[in-house]
């Protein structure tokens, strides 16, 4: 007869408490890893990283509005010249 000798399993309440303790430690470790990963990601960005894209967006918007106003002016001149 093969029997496994060893310590008897802990009582159910102790096993549950130990499992919950392990899960809580894993959750805390996971949160720490997420925070460290986020810090590493955001630390790579320069302090005023948003200024250059905003300047380009403003310049292209201004260019588009100027082009549209000029095209409207041309159309109005053609219409007035034809009447």
C-alpha positions, -999 to +999 in steps of 0.1 A: +000+000+000+015+033-011+008+061+013+022+096+011+037+106+044+041+142+053+025+169+073-013+170+073-029+198+054-035+230+074-070+236+085-093+252+060-094+286+077-056+289+078-053+278+041-078+304+031-061+331+051-027+322+036-042+322+000-058+356+006-025+370+020-007+357-011-033+373-035-030+406-017+008+406-019+006+397-057-019+426-062+004+450-044+034+438-064+014+442-097+004+478-088+040+486-080+051+472-113+025+492-131+036+524-114+072+518-122+064+511-159+043+543-161+071+563-145+096+549-170+073+557-199+065+593-189+100+601-178+111+597-214+090+626-225+107+661-223+091+687-201+073+707-228+068+679-253+034+693-263+046+727-275+060+717-309+030+697-321+007+725-310+028+751-329+026+729-361-012+725-356-016+762-352+006+769-383-013+744-405-047+758-393-036+793-401-023+782-435-056+764-442-077+795-432-055+818-453-059+795-483-096+793-478-100+831-475-078+836-506-099+811-526-131+829-515-116+862-525-107+849-560-142+835-565-158+868-555-135+888-578-144+865-607-181+868-599-180+906-597-158+908-629-184+888-648-214+910-638 
